[in-house]
Amino acid sequence: MATVGLDEDAVSTWIAGLGIGATSPLSFRRIGNGQSNLTYAVNDAGSATWVLRRPPLGHLLASAHDVVREHRILSALQNTAVSVPAMIAMTEDSAISDVPLVLMSFVDGVVIDSVATAESLDTDHRRRVGLGLTDALADIHGVDLDSSGLSDLASHKPYAARQLARWTKQWESSRTRDVPGIDSLAVRLGANIPQQQELSLVHGDFHLSNVITDRDDGTVAAVVDWELCTLGDPLADLGGLLAYWPQADDGVAGPFMASTLPGFPTRAELVEAYAQHTGRGVSDVGFWEVLALWKLAIIAEGVMRRMEADSRNRGVSGGPTATLIDDIVARALGRADEIGL
């Protein structure tokens, strides 16, 4: 059966010509739960493995899912403290693919992208994984923008205002129904933007499913899925991690339930660990958590729209539902009320 989204013969010929020792024939398999850029495992006849990335199928919003930009970011991070896969090659040759492709190294480890995977780990391991995420965030936010060549990656203007403008526009482009909570949160966030104290590299989508963890000690072996990476306030990433970190006592579901299992740190413990690693003040993190939940709801609506338009974009575990999105909005509204937003 042909692999959806790839011309296997053309891509195999391209990889064989890279001089990386790939032994024909090559096989391709879609991996991960990603609902945006599509990820494939590439295996050769000699049991070597690589990872291939391409944009999603169907019509894309302008500038979305730019794997060429993602390749630039990952290439710039190769000699920093940030753990990322090794970049091998990129092609924009239309004879190989109608969209750009990026080939990178395969990083062995555990991706905790389901409750079942998390249940296979003991409670001590889960705690090490959770706290290890804050170490990885500290490394990302410690990247020297000038020496890495990333200082011109994005605007240096205040990040929160940029995010609100961008995602409001995204919402208008992808909305399939009325969700009053998303509109009211945009107003509340816009009226309570904290002053930006610092500009750093921001991953933009940092959570448990976007890291590969070491099988033995739970540390982060690689951070992946950099397509939303930008320059901005480092607390945005911490708020994003909290948004993707449900607790058992939240009362609403999702988006990923693994962190509700015993052993994983609480959101408050993640904030404390990050503050200790970095020495940064974290008093504004609640704003960034609400902003991240709001963005998450908008992203999920966009994914739902893409799946409705082209079922081939559906991830391995399906995709978001209107009920899940409404729960995310409810959590955002509850958190906004808690912090007086």
C-alpha positions as CSV (number, residue, x, y, z in Angstrom):
1,M,0.0,0.0,0.0
2,A,1.4,3.4,-1.0
3,T,2.2,5.8,1.8
4,V,-0.2,8.8,1.9
5,G,1.5,12.1,1.2
6,L,4.7,10.7,-0.3
7,D,6.0,9.5,-3.7
8,E,7.9,6.6,-2.3
9,D,10.0,5.9,-5.4
10,A,11.1,9.5,-5.8
11,V,11.8,10.0,-2.1
12,S,13.7,6.7,-2.0
13,T,15.9,7.8,-4.9
14,W,16.5,11.2,-3.2
15,I,17.5,9.5,0.1
16,A,19.7,6.9,-1.6
17,G,21.6,9.8,-3.2
18,L,22.4,11.6,0.0
19,G,25.4,9.4,0.9
20,I,24.1,8.4,4.3
21,G,24.4,4.7,3.7
22,A,20.7,4.0,3.1
23,T,20.3,0.4,1.8
24,S,17.4,-0.2,-0.6
25,P,14.6,-0.9,-0.4
26,L,13.3,1.8,1.9
27,S,9.9,1.6,3.7
28,F,7.9,4.5,5.0
29,R,5.4,4.6,7.9
30,R,3.4,7.4,9.4
31,I,4.2,7.9,13.1
32,G,3.0,10.1,15.9
33,N,-0.2,11.9,16.8
34,G,0.7,15.1,15.0
35,Q,-2.2,16.9,13.4
36,S,-0.1,19.4,11.6
37,N,3.2,18.6,9.8
38,L,3.2,14.9,9.0
39,T,5.9,12.7,10.3
40,Y,7.2,9.4,8.9
41,A,9.6,6.7,10.0
42,V,12.0,5.7,7.2
43,N,13.5,2.3,7.5
44,D,16.1,0.7,5.1
45,A,16.9,-2.9,4.4
46,G,19.8,-2.7,6.9
47,S,17.6,-1.8,9.9
48,A,18.7,1.9,9.9
49,T,16.0,4.4,10.7
50,W,15.5,8.1,9.9
51,V,12.6,10.6,10.3
52,L,10.9,12.5,7.5
53,R,8.7,15.5,7.8
54,R,6.3,17.2,5.4
55,P,3.4,19.8,5.6
56,P,-0.1,18.5,6.1
57,L,-2.3,17.5,3.1
58,G,-4.8,19.8,1.5
59,H,-5.2,23.6,1.6
60,L,-3.0,25.4,4.2
61,L,-3.4,28.8,5.8
62,A,-0.7,31.2,4.8
63,S,2.8,30.5,6.4
64,A,1.4,27.6,8.4
65,H,3.4,24.4,8.8
66,D,6.6,25.7,7.2
67,V,9.1,22.8,7.3
68,V,11.8,24.8,5.6
69,R,11.7,27.3,8.5
70,E,11.6,24.4,11.0
71,H,14.7,23.0,9.3
72,R,16.5,26.3,9.7
73,I,15.7,26.4,13.5
74,L,16.8,22.9,14.1
75,S,20.0,23.4,12.1
76,A,20.8,26.5,14.3
77,L,20.3,24.5,17.5
78,Q,22.7,21.6,16.6
79,N,25.6,23.0,18.7
80,T,23.6,24.4,21.6
81,A,22.5,22.9,24.9
82,V,19.1,22.1,23.4
83,S,18.6,18.4,22.6
84,V,17.2,18.1,19.0
85,P,17.5,15.5,16.2
86,A,20.4,15.9,13.8
87,M,19.4,17.5,10.5
88,I,20.4,15.5,7.5
89,A,18.8,17.0,4.4
90,M,16.0,19.1,3.0
91,T,14.6,19.2,-0.5
92,E,12.2,21.6,-2.3
93,D,12.6,19.8,-5.6
94,S,9.2,19.4,-7.2
95,A,10.4,16.2,-9.0
96,I,10.7,14.6,-5.5
97,S,7.7,16.1,-3.8
98,D,5.1,18.7,-4.3
99,V,5.9,20.1,-0.9
100,P,9.2,20.5,1.0
101,L,10.6,17.5,2.8
102,V,13.0,17.4,5.7
103,L,15.1,14.3,6.7
104,M,16.5,14.0,10.2
105,S,18.0,11.5,12.5
106,F,15.9,9.1,14.5
107,V,16.2,9.6,18.2
108,D,15.4,6.5,20.2
109,G,13.4,7.0,23.4
110,V,9.9,7.1,24.8
111,V,7.2,9.6,23.5
112,I,4.6,9.8,26.2
113,D,1.7,10.5,23.8
114,S,-0.9,8.3,25.5
115,V,-2.2,7.4,29.0
116,A,-1.2,3.8,28.2
117,T,2.5,4.8,27.6
118,A,2.5,6.8,30.8
119,E,1.0,3.8,32.7
120,S,4.0,1.7,31.6
121,L,6.3,4.0,33.6
122,D,6.7,3.9,37.4
123,T,5.8,6.9,39.5
124,D,9.4,7.9,40.1
125,H,10.1,7.9,36.4
126,R,7.0,10.0,35.7
127,R,8.2,12.6,38.1
128,R,11.7,12.7,36.6
129,V,10.1,13.2,33.1
130,G,7.9,16.0,34.3
131,L,10.7,17.9,36.1
132,G,13.0,17.1,33.1
133,L,10.7,19.2,30.9
134,T,11.5,22.3,32.9
135,D,15.2,21.6,32.4
136,A,14.7,21.4,28.6
137,L,12.7,24.6,28.7
138,A,15.5,26.4,30.5
139,D,17.9,25.2,27.8
140,I,15.6,26.5,25.0
141,H,15.3,29.9,26.7
142,G,19.0,30.1,27.3
143,V,19.9,30.0,23.6
144,D,22.0,32.9,22.6
145,L,20.0,34.4,19.7
146,D,23.0,36.2,18.1
147,S,25.5,33.3,18.2
148,S,22.9,30.8,17.0
149,G,21.9,33.0,14.1
150,L,18.3,33.1,15.2
151,S,18.0,36.8,16.2
152,D,16.1,37.5,13.0
153,L,13.8,34.6,13.2
154,A,10.8,36.7,14.1
155,S,9.7,40.1,15.3
156,H,11.2,41.6,18.5
157,K,8.0,43.5,19.2
158,P,6.0,42.6,22.3
159,Y,5.0,38.9,22.0
160,A,1.6,38.8,23.7
161,A,0.1,41.4,21.4
162,R,1.6,39.6,18.4
163,Q,0.1,36.3,19.6
164,L,-3.4,37.8,20.2
165,A,-3.4,39.4,16.7
166,R,-2.1,36.3,15.0
167,W,-4.5,33.8,16.6
168,T,-7.5,36.0,16.4
169,K,-6.9,36.1,12.6
170,Q,-6.3,32.4,12.6
171,W,-9.6,31.9,14.5
172,E,-11.5,33.9,11.9
173,S,-9.9,31.8,9.1
174,S,-10.6,28.4,10.6
175,R,-13.7,28.7,12.7
176,T,-16.4,26.2,11.8
177,R,-18.9,27.3,14.5
178,D,-19.5,29.9,17.2
179,V,-17.6,29.5,20.4
180,P,-18.5,32.5,22.6
181,G,-15.8,31.7,25.2
182,I,-13.0,32.0,22.6
183,D,-14.2,35.5,21.7
184,S,-14.6,36.6,25.4
185,L,-11.2,35.3,26.3
186,A,-9.6,37.3,23.5
187,V,-11.1,40.5,25.0
188,R,-10.0,39.6,28.5
189,L,-6.5,38.7,27.4
190,G,-6.1,41.9,25.4
191,A,-7.0,44.0,28.4
192,N,-4.5,42.4,30.7
193,I,-1.2,42.0,28.7
194,P,1.8,41.9,31.1
195,Q,4.8,44.0,30.3
196,Q,7.4,41.9,28.5
197,Q,10.7,41.8,30.4
198,E,12.8,39.6,28.1
199,L,13.1,38.2,24.5
200,S,14.1,34.6,24.1
201,L,13.7,31.7,21.7
202,V,10.2,30.3,22.3
203,H,9.3,26.7,21.1
204,G,5.7,27.6,20.8
205,D,4.3,24.1,21.2
206,F,6.2,22.6,24.2
207,H,4.4,19.7,25.9
208,L,4.8,16.1,26.8
209,S,4.0,14.7,23.4
210,N,6.6,16.9,21.7
211,V,9.6,15.5,23.5
212,I,11.4,12.2,23.3
213,T,12.4,11.0,26.7
214,D,15.3,8.7,27.7
215,R,14.1,5.2,28.4
216,D,16.2,4.9,31.6
217,D,16.3,8.2,33.4
218,G,13.4,10.1,31.9
219,T,15.4,13.1,30.8
220,V,14.6,14.8,27.5
221,A,16.6,13.2,24.7
222,A,15.1,15.5,22.0
223,V,12.6,18.3,21.6
224,V,10.6,18.0,18.4
225,D,7.9,19.8,16.4
226,W,9.4,23.3,16.1
227,E,7.0,24.6,13.5
228,L,5.5,27.3,15.9
229,C,8.9,28.4,17.2
230,T,9.4,32.1,17.4
231,L,11.0,34.9,19.5
232,G,9.1,36.1,22.5
233,D,8.5,36.0,26.2
234,P,9.9,32.8,27.7
235,L,7.0,32.5,30.1
236,A,4.8,31.8,27.0
237,D,6.4,28.3,26.8
238,L,5.9,27.7,30.5
239,G,2.2,28.8,30.2
240,G,1.9,26.5,27.2
241,L,3.3,23.5,29.1
242,L,0.7,24.2,31.9
243,A,-2.1,24.4,29.3
244,Y,-1.2,20.9,28.1
245,W,-0.8,19.6,31.7
246,P,-4.2,18.6,33.0
247,Q,-4.5,17.4,36.6
248,A,-6.8,14.8,38.0
249,D,-8.8,17.5,40.0
250,D,-9.5,19.8,37.0
251,G,-13.0,18.6,36.5
252,V,-12.7,18.8,32.7
253,A,-10.9,16.6,30.2
254,G,-7.8,17.1,28.1
255,P,-6.2,17.9,26.0
256,F,-3.8,15.0,27.0
257,M,-4.6,13.0,30.1
258,A,-1.3,11.3,30.8
259,S,-0.2,14.0,33.3
260,T,-3.2,13.2,35.5
261,L,-1.5,9.9,36.6
262,P,0.2,9.7,40.0
263,G,3.9,10.7,40.0
264,F,3.7,13.5,37.5
265,P,4.4,16.9,39.1
266,T,1.5,19.3,39.6
267,R,1.4,22.5,37.5
268,A,2.5,24.5,40.6
269,E,5.6,22.2,40.9
270,L,6.5,22.7,37.3
271,V,6.4,26.5,37.8
272,E,8.5,26.2,40.9
273,A,11.1,24.0,39.2
274,Y,11.3,26.3,36.2
275,A,11.8,29.3,38.4
276,Q,14.6,27.5,40.3
277,H,16.3,26.5,37.0
278,T,16.2,29.9,35.4
279,G,16.0,32.5,38.3
280,R,13.2,34.2,36.3
281,G,10.1,35.7,37.9
282,V,7.0,33.7,37.2
283,S,4.3,36.0,38.5
284,D,2.7,36.5,35.1
285,V,2.6,32.8,34.2
286,G,-1.2,32.6,34.7
287,F,-1.8,35.1,31.8
288,W,0.3,32.9,29.6
289,E,-1.5,29.7,30.7
290,V,-4.9,31.3,29.8
291,L,-3.5,32.5,26.5
292,A,-2.1,29.1,25.7
293,L,-5.5,27.4,26.5
294,W,-7.2,29.9,24.2
295,K,-4.7,29.2,21.4
296,L,-5.1,25.5,22.0
297,A,-8.8,25.7,21.4
298,I,-8.2,27.7,18.2
299,I,-5.6,25.2,17.0
300,A,-7.9,22.3,17.8
301,E,-10.7,23.9,15.8
302,G,-8.3,24.2,12.9
303,V,-7.3,20.6,13.1
304,M,-11.0,19.6,13.2
305,R,-11.6,21.7,10.1
306,R,-8.7,20.0,8.3
307,M,-9.9,16.6,9.2
308,E,-13.4,17.4,7.9
309,A,-11.9,18.7,4.7
310,D,-9.5,15.8,4.2
311,S,-9.7,12.7,6.4
312,R,-6.1,11.7,5.5
313,N,-4.9,14.4,8.0
314,R,-6.4,12.5,10.9
315,G,-3.7,11.5,13.4
316,V,-3.1,7.9,14.6
317,S,-5.4,8.5,17.6
318,G,-8.0,10.4,15.8
319,G,-8.4,14.1,16.5
320,P,-10.1,16.8,18.6
321,T,-13.8,16.9,19.1
322,A,-16.2,19.8,19.8
323,T,-16.6,18.5,23.3
324,L,-12.9,18.4,24.0
325,I,-12.5,22.0,22.6
326,D,-15.4,23.2,24.8
327,D,-13.7,21.6,27.9
328,I,-10.5,23.5,27.0
329,V,-12.3,26.7,26.8
330,A,-14.1,26.0,30.1
331,R,-10.7,25.5,31.8
332,A,-9.4,28.7,30.3
333,L,-12.3,30.7,31.5
334,G,-12.0,29.1,35.0
335,R,-8.3,29.9,35.2
336,A,-8.9,33.5,34.0
337,D,-11.5,33.9,36.8
338,E,-9.0,32.5,39.4
339,I,-6.3,35.0,38.5
340,G,-8.7,37.9,38.0
341,L,-8.1,38.3,34.3
